[in-house]
Each structure stands twice: as structure tokens, then as C-alpha cells.
Amino acid sequence: MNWQYIAINAVTLACMYGTLAIGLSLTWSSVGLVNMAYGFTFALSGYGAWLAAEYVSENAFVVIGAGVLVGALGGLLVCALAFIPIHDKPNFALRGMIATLAISLVGNQALLWYFGPRAKTLPRLFGTSSVDMFGIRITADKLGASASAIVLLTLVLLWMRSSRRGLEIRAMMMNPHAASIVGIGVRQTGLFVMALTGGLAGLASVLLAQTYYVAPFSGITPMIKGLSIALVGGLGSVTGAVIGAMLLGVNEALTASLLGGQYVLITQFLLIIVILLVRPRGIAGILDKAREA
């Protein structure tokens, strides 16, 4: 068994799926919305990156930037349709989940109608070379994908710790009711959160497309995995999402190597069930009390 290959795959998958999980956790913890349209935002971002590569430039910064920008716009669209109109209505959590699910269904069908069923491929943004690190040969696509995800997530977390808007989002995550009392605008903060998390979905879409493809329904499986990681880590916990991403990344890499890719979802959900039986609120789950306050 090639443990080095498994370790590289585990880290790469953890970086990409962790990006999605952090976006879903931030959305739930700050605005109380389970964003079931995240898969649609993911697919929309992939097509945005593909259009940029086809008609503008195949430069990595252009393609990644286009994916992140389209993802942010997709997040704002979801916010305008599924958050702003109903965030102050009774049973918002359930209404919001149904609304975002409807957006996902309609949006995916619209992508299918406009782009057709054939999958699109993105150019090799990081080249085809490989490098040796600590005796491990790492291909450029895996190294570039991991580095891009880590850099952008670090910048996002630093922005949330230092900027005024980031501090407002953190206050919403800790106690939404208290944050609104002290004058933090729920709708305005929701716009920033949805744009930010949409951009993270766009980044993950471009990076995963280096290995897979862009298609109308290509965001469904990543969304399920991102939501699973967020639940395992504890909704609302960035640290928990990172730990959950590492666990599920290792699980996927091991399963694909030992049993085959067709068994990945089976072993992942078995692992999720075991973790939630031991830790019902997730690895670092402390959010339920905060959201109920």
C-alpha cells in the first residue's frame, strides 16, 4: 500500500471539502440558514470558471477569480431569494431550507437547459509537473489545489478576526439575538455571509474540477460531503469543520485505495453515524444552545 499517495490525497480532499464545510457552517451559525442551494452555487461557479477559460484567458488567477466571483454572486442570489424575504418570519430555519432546496432544483435544471448535459473540463491551472517534498512526489494539481484552499481560507479567517464586518459576523455566530440588539444589521450581515460562503463554494468548484468535471448536477455530491463534514465537526465550529474534513479526507483516500471509489460514500456515512452517536452535536458542536438563546 502506498501510504504517501493516500496521505497526499487525504490532505487534498480535506482542503477542498473543508472549504465547503466551513462555508455551510458559517451560513448556519451566523444567519441560521441551512443552505441547500450550495450545490447549485458550486455548479454555477464551475460554469463561470469554464466560460472565463473559454472566452477570456486560461490564466489560473483569471479562472479561479471568475469561479470565486460567480460563486459570490450566486450566494447573493440565494440571499435575495431565500433569506431576506423570510428571515424574520416564523419557522425560518425550515422555510429557508425548503426555499434553498427549491432554488437548487430550479437552478440545476436551468444549467442543464442552458449548457446541456455534457460535462465541461477546466484547463490544468497548475501545470502537469510534479515536485518532491520530504521524499513524496506531489503532482502540481494537488499541490496547487491544497495551497490555494489553505491560502484563501487563511485570508478569510484573518479578515473575520480583524475587520469590522468580520467581527459582526462572529458576533452573529455567537448570539444572533444579542447581535441584533446592539445594532448589527441582520440583512446586511446576511449579504456579506452569503457572498463570502458563495465565494468559498466557487473556489472549491474550480479546485475539484481539476480532478473531476463541471456539470449541471456536479455540486450535489460535494454539497452532501460538505454538509456531512459540517455536521461531524459541529455546525458553527470552524475548528470542528477542519477536523471533520481531515477525518473524512483520510477515510475517502483509504477507502478508494483499499476497496474502490464506489464504496466511499458507504464508509463515509458509517463513520459519520459512529461520530454522531458518540458526539451528537459533532466534534466541537456547541451551536445549538447559542442559536436557541
C-alpha positions, -999 to +999 in steps of 0.1 A: +000+000+000+013+034-010+008+054+022+024+085+008-002+086-020-030+081+004-017+109+027-014+133-003-050+125-015-063+128+021-048+163+025-060+175-009-096+162-003-097+177+032-087+211+019-114+211-008-142+196+012-132+216+043-137+248+022-173+237+016-179+226+051-167+260+066-190+278+042-220+258+053-211+262+090-207+299+087-241+303+069-259+283+096-241+298+126-244+334+115-278+337+098-295+304+108-298+291+072-291+255+061-282+264+025-294+235+004-286+256-027-249+253-020-246+226-046-262+249-072-238+277-063-209+252-067-221+241-102-228+277-113-193+287-102-178+259-122-195+271-154-184+307-146-148+295-144-153+275-176-167+305-195-137+326-183-113+299-195-130+297-229-136+333-237-112+354-215-080+336-205-067+302-192-046+320-166-050+304-132-058+337-115-084+346-141-102+312-139-101+310-101-111+346-098-141+340-121-152+310-101-150+328-068-168+359-082-196+339-098-199+319-065-202+352-046-229+364-070-247+330-066-246+334-029-261+369-031-289+355-054-297+328-028-297+355-001-321+377-021-345+349-027-343+327+004-330+348+033-340+385+031-377+379+023-383+353+051-356+357+078-379+374+102-409+350+096-419+321+119-401+288+113-374+305+093-350+276+095-375+252+079-387+278+054-352+287+045-342+251+039-372+245+017-366+277-002-329+270-009-338+234-019-363+249-045-336+272-057-312+243-061-337+222-081-347+251-104-311+263-108-297+229-117-324+224-143-316+259-157-280+249-160-289+217-177-312+236-202-286+262-210-253+243-211-266+208-219-258+175-202-223+172-215-196+178-188-171+206-193-134+204-183-113+232-170-077+237-181-048+225-160-044+256-139-013+244-120+005+226-149+013+189-152+047+188-135+054+173-101+077+181-072+094+160-045+087+171-009+101+150+020+106+121-003+070+123-016+062+131-052+033+156-054+017+165-087+012+202-094-026+200-094-028+185-059-001+209-046-018+239-062-053+230-051-042+224-015-021+256-014-049+277-029-075+265-005-052+270+025-042+305+015-078+317+008-092+302+039-064+318+060-072+352+044-109+347+052-103+338+088-078+367+093-104+391+078-131+377+101-108+383+131-096+418+122-122+436+101-153+453+115-176+433+092-158+401+102-163+409+138-201+415+132-203+380+115-185+365+145-210+382+168-239+368+148-223+334+151-221+337+189-255+351+196-277+364+168-303+379+191-278+399+212-260+410+180-292+424+166-299+442+199-266+461+198-273+473+162-258+447+139-279+446+108-291+411+101-299+416+065-267+434+057-246+409+075-265+381+057-255+396+024-218+395+034-221+360+047-238+346+016-213+363-007-184+351+014-196+315+016-206+315-021-170+326-030-157+296-010-180+273-029-166+288-061-131+282-050-139+245-042-157+241-075-126+253-095-102+231-075-123+200-076-128+205-114-091+200-117-098+163-109-134+158-119-156+180-142-181+207-145-217+196-150-253+208-141-255+184-111-218+183-102-224+202-070-247+176-054-221+152-041-197+179-028-226+196-010-236+164+007-200+158+017-195+194+029-228+192+049-217+159+064-183+173+074-200+204+089-223+181+109-195+159+121-174+189+131-204+206+148-223+232+129-209+266+136-174+255+145-146+263+120-122+242+141-146+213+141-151+216+103-113+214+098-111+183+120-141+167+103-126+175+068-093+157+078-112+127+091-134+123+061-105+131+037-084+102+053-115+080+051-121+087+014-084+082+005-082+049+024-115+036+011-106+045-026-072+028-022-083-003-004-119-010-016-125+012-046-142+046-052-177+030-053-175+023-015-165+058-005-200+072+004-208+040+023-178+042+046-181+079+050-217+077+062-208+048+085-181+070+100-205+099+103-230+078+121-204+065+146-191+100+153-226+114+159-235+085+181-205+094+203-208+132+199-244+141+189-235+177+185-204+170+165-167+171+174-169+207+185-206+213+184-217+240+208-240+258+185-274+245+194-275+264+227-263+296+210-289+295+183-317+287+208-306+317+231 
